[in-house]
Amino acid sequence: MKYALISVYKKEGIEEIAGTLKDKGYIIITTSGTREYLKEHGIETRDITDFTGFPQILDGRVKTLSPVIFAGILARRNVERDMATVSGAGIPLIDIVIVNLYPFSEHLEDNIDQLMEFIDIGGPSLVRAAAKNFKDVAVVVDPVDYPEFLRRVREERVDLGYKKYLALKAFEFVTEYDILIAKTLKRRFQLDTERLFLSLKKGLPLRYGENPHQKGWVYINEDERDTFLRTIEKLWGKELSYNNILDAYSAWKLLVELNSPACVIVKHNNPCGVAEGKTILEAYKKALEGDPVSAFGGIVALSEEVNPELAFELNNIFLEIVMAPSYPDEVLSILKKKKNRRLLIIPLKKGREKLEFRWVDGDFLVEEEDSAILEKETIRIVSGELTEELLEELVFAYKVVKHVRSNAIVVTKDRGTLGIGAGQMNRVQAVKIALENAGKKAEGAVLASDGFFPFTDSVELAHQYGIKAIIQPGGSVRDEEVIKKAQELNITMVLTGIRHFRH
């Protein structure tokens, strides 16, 4: 006789496989829940307690953990002593194992006692045993594989090559399950250990990497539900490229920190125009005015629904991507006139704080994401006077500079960027670039720096362009000199104590 074991939590679709196996002469062994489901579909099976001669105990915690089951799976058909052992004990061989597990991922926020009940024990053991003996046993863990497995059963083509594929997928399946348990318990127990696990699955296809001669892939973190790539929706346009995703993510990270209505325009992973406005149209126009040259071919992120008037404005310039929380149908018809543009729906709220990873020659640098919030109470006024209106402008500028590559300088006025100096090897050069971009508009504007000023030269240059206030973290050995220079030049200066390097 031929035996197949089926024990699945999610049962949809298993009836067709079970019916086909019955037609092929298999005796199907099932746990109670699967048995009842298949019985409702007219398929009789053999209960596992009858097969093992041992009842389920401990409220179902122990039901498949039996030598009869595992010997039937693990016996090597080409090893005489294995076959003699199972034959002598009257243990049938099990040639097919179809298992999926308790849905631990759906109960991550349950109280800890309830959560522990969704840690499957017997299921992973069955899967590992069947995968270990892949030469003799076919193991199916993913419903995605049901149609192909069913076709091969009907054609009697469950060959060794296919069994290898199923076994590899099975080991990945239980590994991913265990990783999620370990990560969840680490978070819930608030404990740290020496290991960090990631579970990644291929996601969006990419046309290429950073450049056309490089291949590129997206891998989705299966353990997180609220990541950027899992919450955005592409409504229109070509596939997203490697660079598109980096730029879109940078734009979104800044956008969710701003006060709506707000707009962020990103080019080459740096913001080139950022603004808050009374309306979403005003915010876009102010952001574009900050650097219309760099905005060409950029990414635009908007904090509110796109209206028709804004849609026509967006069509006046080539934009790689437009991102917004929603688009009315009449707006989509306008924006889709630009065939090479991509339209994305984005969330306006970030999930919980996450770790950030940087690849270093096969190893990883890992850090908490920069989620520091600038509190008014912690700001030190070291020069000049600070009105509530000026403070709001400085806070806006500091939010923006946090998302610019170091060394970073941002010049703003009326909560819109006028000039941005990004990624320079020395700070005064970044100051020079930002102020030159702002030009005469810098008169009466504010300046934000992601790091401290090591010398007074940046303050002197800011004064030449008419900057009225500066916000910076402080922390230089020459802070006193820098502060004294600001006082001398009648520039308001505040220190935050928070550095925002972004390498």
ABEGO torsion letter per residue (X at the ends): XBBBBBBBABABGAAAAAAAAAAAGBBBBBBAAAAAAAAAAGBBBBBAAAAAGBBBBGGGABAABBAAAAAAAABBAABAAAAAAAAAAGBBBBABBBBBBBBAAAAAABBAAAAAAABBAAAAAAAAAAAAAAAABBBBABAAAAAAAAAAAAAGABBAAAAAAAAAAAAAAAAAAAAAAAAAAAAAAGBBBABBBBBBBBBBBBABBABAABBBBBBBBAABAABAAAABBBABEBBBBAAAAAAAAAAAAAAAABBOBBBBBBBGGBBABBBBBABAAAAAAAAAAABAAAABGBBBBBABBBBAAAAAAAAABBBABBBBABBBAAAAAAAAABAABBBBBBBABBBBBBBBBBBBGGBBBBBBBBABBBBAAABBBABEBBBAAAAAAAAAAAAAAAABBOBBBBBBBGGBBABBBBGBABAAAAAAAAAAAAEAAABGBBBBBABBBABAAAAAAAAAAGBABBBBAEGBAAAAAAAAAAAAAGBBBBBAGBBABBX
